[in-house]
Amino acid sequence: VAVDMPSHLVVVSAAVFKAFEHVKSATEAVKESFRKGQVSTGDIPGINSFNIEVAYMDTKYPFHVERTSPEVYRFTLDGNVIDVIVTETAEGALLAEFGGESHRILGMDEPLGLRLSLDGNTILMPTIFDPSELVSDVTGKVVRYLQDNGAPVETGQPYVEVEAMKMIMPIKATESGKITHNLSPGSVISAGDLLASLELKDPSKVKKIATFEGTLDIAESTIEMDALKAVSNVLAGY
């Protein structure tokens, strides 16, 4: 049974997942540079202070994130401030406490967007779709383009042939316009890769993506720390 999840709960949960993944990958990158004998510390501040963006239902949510302790993430968006306590379970799920509630979050970045599991409900958050971009939905390689660069192509007309699973298959244009090739025949492709760009015949089809303004429908929460713990976190680099 599908459950309709509140959109701002989905957005903040996706932001928590993206922030946690950023910290994990950025920390590993710094450790790897140290293992190679590179002693630059320039990337370390970016582990604890960074920006992430979540797109959902035709709206962009640009968050600024600060870590105030190993497990506390502070998300700021257009005056909204939400502190989240994040812990990782043994199986890799995130337990996130914010707005007076606790939520279980799992995520997987896929070529066409983010697959988010929130309290047992799966939400697909597609990457913002730009109709002027023709992307692959298969993994394989480009065989040949079917129109010259700059030539017109119509909606539903095949514009490229790709080899996938030992078969030659055409991929059709999703809009009409003048085509520009982005790859060469023989290029290896994955699902989500940009194959060609279109100068749209009808530019009004470009969807306008709004940037969020206003109040999130989630209780603001800031976590107060005692002075000793706060000083300890500052000395630890938070």
Phi, psi and chi 1 to 4 in degrees:
 res  aa     phi    psi   chi1   chi2   chi3   chi4
   1 VAL       -  123.8  177.9      -      -      -
   2 ALA   -75.4  135.6      -      -      -      -
   3 VAL  -113.1  130.1  177.1      -      -      -
   4 ASP   -79.9  109.5 -154.7   14.3      -      -
   5 MET   -88.5  140.2  -57.3  -63.9  -75.9      -
   6 PRO   -56.6  133.8  -22.6   32.7      -      -
   7 SER   -62.6  -39.1   60.8      -      -      -
   8 HIS   -72.3  -28.6  -71.4  174.2      -      -
   9 LEU   -66.0  -41.1  174.8   58.8      -      -
  10 VAL   -62.6  -45.1  171.1      -      -      -
  11 VAL   -63.1  -47.9  166.4      -      -      -
  12 VAL   -66.2  -38.5  173.3      -      -      -
  13 SER   -64.4  -40.7  -61.8      -      -      -
  14 ALA   -64.1  -38.7      -      -      -      -
  15 ALA   -64.4  -39.4      -      -      -      -
  16 VAL   -61.5  -46.3  168.9      -      -      -
  17 PHE   -60.7  -47.7  169.5   74.7      -      -
  18 LYS   -63.9  -39.9  -75.4  173.9  172.1  -82.6
  19 ALA   -65.6  -43.6      -      -      -      -
  20 PHE   -62.9  -42.9 -172.9   85.8      -      -
  21 GLU   -64.6  -38.5  -71.2  -63.8  -57.8      -
  22 HIS   -60.5  -47.7  166.9   86.2      -      -
  23 VAL   -61.6  -42.4  168.8      -      -      -
  24 LYS   -63.3  -46.9 -166.6  158.2   67.1  171.0
  25 SER   -72.5  -38.0   62.9      -      -      -
  26 ALA   -67.9  -38.1      -      -      -      -
  27 THR   -64.5  -43.8  -59.8      -      -      -
  28 GLU   -64.8  -37.2 -177.4   53.6   36.0      -
  29 ALA   -63.3  -40.6      -      -      -      -
  30 VAL   -67.0  -43.2  169.4      -      -      -
  31 LYS   -61.1  -40.0  -72.8  179.7  177.9  177.5
  32 GLU   -65.5  -38.0 -179.1   61.9   22.8      -
  33 SER   -66.4  -37.2   70.3      -      -      -
  34 PHE   -66.0  -39.3  -75.0  169.5      -      -
  35 ARG   -62.9  -28.4  -76.1 -166.5  -73.9  -94.2
  36 LYS   -86.6    2.2  -68.9  177.7  177.9  175.4
  37 GLY    85.9    7.9      -      -      -      -
  38 GLN   -88.0  122.7  -59.4  163.4   -9.4      -
  39 VAL  -106.5   15.2  -66.8      -      -      -
  40 SER   -65.8  135.4  169.6      -      -      -
  41 THR  -107.9   11.6   57.9      -      -      -
  42 GLY   -62.0  -28.0      -      -      -      -
  43 ASP   -87.1   -9.5  -66.6  -26.8      -      -
  44 ILE   -64.9  -43.2  -68.4  177.5      -      -
  45 PRO   -57.1  -31.1  -26.4   35.7      -      -
  46 GLY   -69.6   -9.1      -      -      -      -
  47 ILE   -73.4  -33.7  -64.9  174.3      -      -
  48 ASN  -109.6   -4.9  -67.0  -30.2      -      -
  49 SER  -146.3  115.0  178.5      -      -      -
  50 PHE  -161.5  169.3   52.0   91.6      -      -
  51 ASN  -113.3  143.1  -63.1  -42.1      -      -
  52 ILE  -135.6  157.9   57.2  168.4      -      -
  53 GLU  -128.9  135.5 -174.2  173.7  -84.3      -
  54 VAL  -117.5  133.6  173.9      -      -      -
  55 ALA  -115.5  129.4      -      -      -      -
  56 TYR  -154.3  128.6 -171.2   54.1      -      -
  57 MET    51.7   53.7  -62.8  177.1   71.1      -
  58 ASP    65.2   22.4  -60.9  -21.8      -      -
  59 THR  -133.5  137.4  -57.2      -      -      -
  60 LYS   -98.3  138.3  -69.3 -171.3  -62.8 -173.5
  61 TYR  -121.2   96.5  -62.1   80.4      -      -
  62 PRO   -87.2  104.8   27.0  -26.4      -      -
  63 PHE   -93.5  145.7  -72.0   92.5      -      -
  64 HIS  -104.5  135.4  177.9   68.5      -      -
  65 VAL  -120.6  133.0 -173.8      -      -      -
  66 GLU  -126.9  132.7  -64.0  -87.1  -10.5      -
  67 ARG   -90.2  124.7  -74.8  172.8   83.2 -154.3
  68 THR  -101.9   -9.1   57.5      -      -      -
  69 SER  -163.3  174.4   77.7      -      -      -
  70 PRO   -55.1  -32.6  -27.3   35.1      -      -
  71 GLU  -113.8    0.5   69.5  -79.6   -8.6      -
  72 VAL  -109.5  124.3  176.5      -      -      -
  73 TYR  -113.9  130.1  -66.8   65.8      -      -
  74 ARG  -105.8  118.5  174.1  164.9  -70.4  171.1
  75 PHE  -103.0  126.8  -67.2   83.0      -      -
  76 THR  -120.5  132.0  -53.6      -      -      -
  77 LEU  -149.5  111.0  170.3   67.0      -      -
  78 ASP    48.5   45.2 -165.9   38.2      -      -
  79 GLY    89.9  -13.6      -      -      -      -
  80 ASN   -81.0  134.7  -60.7  -88.7      -      -
  81 VAL  -126.8  122.2  179.1      -      -      -
  82 ILE  -131.0  120.4  -60.9  173.1      -      -
  83 ASP   -91.4  133.0  -79.5   -2.1      -      -
  84 VAL  -125.1  127.9 -175.6      -      -      -
  85 ILE   -91.5  121.5  -59.6  173.9      -      -
  86 VAL  -120.1  126.6 -175.9      -      -      -
  87 THR  -130.0  148.0   52.9      -      -      -
  88 GLU  -102.9  131.9 -173.0  175.0   20.4      -
  89 THR   -82.9  169.8   66.1      -      -      -
  90 ALA   -59.7  -32.3      -      -      -      -
  91 GLU   -89.4    5.5   68.1  -90.6   23.5      -
  92 GLY    95.7   -0.6      -      -      -      -
  93 ALA   -76.4  155.9      -      -      -      -
  94 LEU  -104.0  132.3  -58.0 -179.0      -      -
  95 LEU  -101.6  117.6  -63.5 -179.5      -      -
  96 ALA  -120.1  126.4      -      -      -      -
  97 GLU  -108.3  119.0  -63.3  177.1   39.3      -
  98 PHE  -160.4  154.7   58.2   90.3      -      -
  99 GLY    59.1   26.8      -      -      -      -
 100 GLY    79.4    9.5      -      -      -      -
 101 GLU  -132.4  162.8  -61.2  176.7  -17.6      -
 102 SER  -117.4  137.1 -178.7      -      -      -
 103 HIS  -133.0  148.2  -60.7  -78.0      -      -
 104 ARG  -105.5  124.1 -171.7  174.5 -172.4  -84.9
 105 ILE  -125.5  130.6  -59.2  166.0      -      -
 106 LEU  -128.6  144.6  -82.4  163.4      -      -
 107 GLY  -142.3  155.2      -      -      -      -
 108 MET  -144.5  119.6 -178.9  179.1  -66.9      -
 109 ASP   -76.1  124.7  -82.2  -50.6      -      -
 110 GLU  -118.1  164.5  -60.9 -179.4  -16.7      -
 111 PRO   -55.0  -32.2  -27.4   35.2      -      -
 112 LEU  -103.8    6.9  -59.3  179.1      -      -
 113 GLY   152.9 -165.0      -      -      -      -
 114 LEU  -106.8  129.3  172.2   64.8      -      -
 115 ARG  -100.4  113.3 -178.3 -177.0  -63.5  -88.4
 116 LEU  -111.7  131.6 -171.9   74.0      -      -
 117 SER  -108.0  117.8  173.1      -      -      -
 118 LEU  -123.6  110.2  173.5   57.0      -      -
 119 ASP    52.9   39.2  -62.2  -28.6      -      -
 120 GLY    87.3   -3.4      -      -      -      -
 121 ASN  -104.1  134.0  -59.4  -75.2      -      -
 122 THR   -94.8  128.9  -61.4      -      -      -
 123 ILE  -123.6  128.6  -58.2  107.3      -      -
 124 LEU   -95.7  125.0  -61.2  176.7      -      -
 125 MET  -116.5   87.7  -55.6  178.5   72.1      -
 126 PRO   -62.5  145.9  -15.4   28.4      -      -
 127 THR   -58.3  142.7  -57.2      -      -      -
 128 ILE   -52.9  126.4  -67.6  175.1      -      -
 129 PHE   -87.6  124.3  173.3   66.6      -      -
 130 ASP  -109.0  112.7 -177.4  -16.9      -      -
 131 PRO   -64.0  -14.6   21.0  -30.7      -      -
 132 SER   -83.9   -2.4   68.9      -      -      -
 133 GLU  -109.2  125.9  -64.6 -178.2  -13.7      -
 134 LEU  -101.8  112.7  -60.2  174.7      -      -
 135 VAL  -113.1  157.3  -60.6      -      -      -
 136 SER   -79.6  143.6  171.6      -      -      -
 137 ASP  -112.4   14.2   54.7    1.6      -      -
 138 VAL  -135.5  165.7  -61.9      -      -      -
 139 THR  -106.5  132.6  -64.0      -      -      -
 140 GLY   171.0 -134.5      -      -      -      -
 141 LYS  -149.4  154.8   68.5  177.6 -178.9  179.0
 142 VAL   -74.3  128.3  175.4      -      -      -
 143 VAL   -90.9  -56.9  176.5      -      -      -
 144 ARG  -164.9  150.7   65.1 -179.4 -179.2  123.2
 145 TYR   -85.7  147.6  -73.0   93.4      -      -
 146 LEU   -99.7   -6.6  -57.6  176.0      -      -
 147 GLN  -130.1  154.6  -68.1   84.2   17.8      -
 148 ASP   -70.8  157.6  -67.5  -27.1      -      -
 149 ASN   -55.8  131.9 -104.6  -34.6      -      -
 150 GLY    86.3   -4.8      -      -      -      -
 151 ALA   -79.9  155.8      -      -      -      -
 152 PRO   -76.6  148.0   26.0  -31.9      -      -
 153 VAL  -137.8  143.7   61.7      -      -      -
 154 GLU  -105.3  155.7  -61.9  -64.4  -35.7      -
 155 THR   -54.6  129.5  -56.4      -      -      -
 156 GLY    86.6   -4.7      -      -      -      -
 157 GLN   -88.0  131.3 -178.9 -178.9    0.1      -
 158 PRO   -60.2  135.6  -23.3   34.9      -      -
 159 TYR  -120.6  -14.2   69.5   92.9      -      -
 160 VAL  -153.1  149.5   68.0      -      -      -
 161 GLU  -110.9  133.9  -72.0 -179.2  -16.3      -
 162 VAL  -124.9  154.2  -59.6      -      -      -
 163 GLU  -102.5  122.1 -178.2 -178.0  -31.6      -
 164 ALA  -144.0  134.3      -      -      -      -
 165 MET    53.2   40.3  -62.6  178.8  -68.9      -
 166 LYS    63.5   22.6  -62.1 -175.6  178.5  178.9
 167 MET  -125.9  147.7  -65.5 -173.5  -63.7      -
 168 ILE   -93.2  123.9  -56.2  -63.9      -      -
 169 MET  -134.8  142.3   57.7  178.9   69.5      -
 170 PRO   -84.5  147.9   29.6  -31.4      -      -
 171 ILE  -113.7  133.9  -62.5 -179.1      -      -
 172 LYS   -97.8  147.9  -62.8  177.4 -179.9  178.4
 173 ALA   -69.9  140.0      -      -      -      -
 174 THR   -93.4  -11.2   47.5      -      -      -
 175 GLU  -144.6  170.8  -66.1  -68.6  -15.6      -
 176 SER  -100.7  145.4  -58.9      -      -      -
 177 GLY   164.7 -170.5      -      -      -      -
 178 LYS   -90.8  132.2  -69.2 -179.0 -179.0  176.8
 179 ILE   -96.8  143.5 -166.9  166.9      -      -
 180 THR  -126.6  123.5  -60.3      -      -      -
 181 HIS   -72.0  139.1  -53.3  159.3      -      -
 182 ASN  -104.3  -15.1  -79.1   73.7      -      -
 183 LEU  -131.3  177.5  -61.5  171.5      -      -
 184 SER  -114.6  154.5  -55.7      -      -      -
 185 PRO   -53.2  137.2  -27.8   35.8      -      -
 186 GLY    97.0  -12.7      -      -      -      -
 187 SER   -65.2  135.7  -62.4      -      -      -
 188 VAL   -80.0  135.3  174.5      -      -      -
 189 ILE  -128.7  154.4   54.6  171.6      -      -
 190 SER  -122.5  161.9  -60.4      -      -      -
 191 ALA   -57.3  131.7      -      -      -      -
 192 GLY    98.1  -11.3      -      -      -      -
 193 ASP   -71.3  144.8  -75.8   -5.1      -      -
 194 LEU   -78.5  119.8 -176.6   65.0      -      -
 195 LEU   -95.4  -38.5  -61.4  177.2      -      -
 196 ALA  -159.1  159.4      -      -      -      -
 197 SER  -117.0  152.2  -56.8      -      -      -
 198 LEU  -120.0  136.7  -73.8  177.4      -      -
 199 GLU   -89.2  102.0 -177.5 -176.4  -39.0      -
 200 LEU   -62.5  140.1  -67.2  175.0      -      -
 201 LYS   -66.0  -35.4 -177.2 -174.1  -71.1 -173.3
 202 ASP  -120.9   89.9 -179.4    2.4      -      -
 203 PRO   -61.1  -18.9  -19.0   30.9      -      -
 204 SER   -67.7  -11.1   68.4      -      -      -
 205 LYS   -77.2   -9.1  -69.5 -162.7  172.5 -179.0
 206 VAL   -70.3  117.4  176.1      -      -      -
 207 LYS   -72.9  134.3 -173.3  179.7  -74.9 -174.6
 208 LYS   -83.5  123.2  -62.7  -69.0 -176.2  -79.0
 209 ILE  -101.5  118.0  -55.6  -63.3      -      -
 210 ALA   -84.7  149.6      -      -      -      -
 211 THR   -93.8  132.1  -60.8      -      -      -
 212 PHE   -60.4  134.5  176.0   79.4      -      -
 213 GLU  -136.8  142.1  -64.9  177.6  -15.6      -
 214 GLY   123.1 -153.7      -      -      -      -
 215 THR  -110.5  128.7  -56.6      -      -      -
 216 LEU   -68.7  142.6  -72.8  169.7      -      -
 217 ASP   -83.1   49.8 -170.0   20.2      -      -
 218 ILE  -141.9  135.9  -72.9  176.8      -      -
 219 ALA   -60.0  129.4      -      -      -      -
 220 GLU   -65.9  144.2  -73.4 -155.8    8.4      -
 221 SER  -147.0  129.5   55.5      -      -      -
 222 THR  -124.6  138.7   54.4      -      -      -
 223 ILE   -96.5  120.0  -65.2  169.4      -      -
 224 GLU   -84.8  132.8  -60.3  -63.7  -27.3      -
 225 MET  -114.5  146.7  -67.4 -174.9 -168.4      -
 226 ASP   -68.8  158.5   63.9   64.9      -      -
 227 ALA   -58.0  -40.7      -      -      -      -
 228 LEU   -64.0  -43.0 -173.1   60.9      -      -
 229 LYS   -68.5  -38.0 -169.8  169.8 -176.5 -179.3
 230 ALA   -62.3  -45.1      -      -      -      -
 231 VAL   -63.4  -41.3  169.2      -      -      -
 232 SER   -59.8  -41.5  174.8      -      -      -
 233 ASN   -68.5  -37.9  -74.2  -29.6      -      -
 234 VAL   -61.8  -45.0  169.2      -      -      -
 235 LEU   -66.2  -26.1  -68.2  174.0      -      -
 236 ALA   -83.2   -2.3      -      -      -      -
 237 GLY   103.7    9.9      -      -      -      -
 238 TYR   -97.0      -  -64.6   98.3      -      -
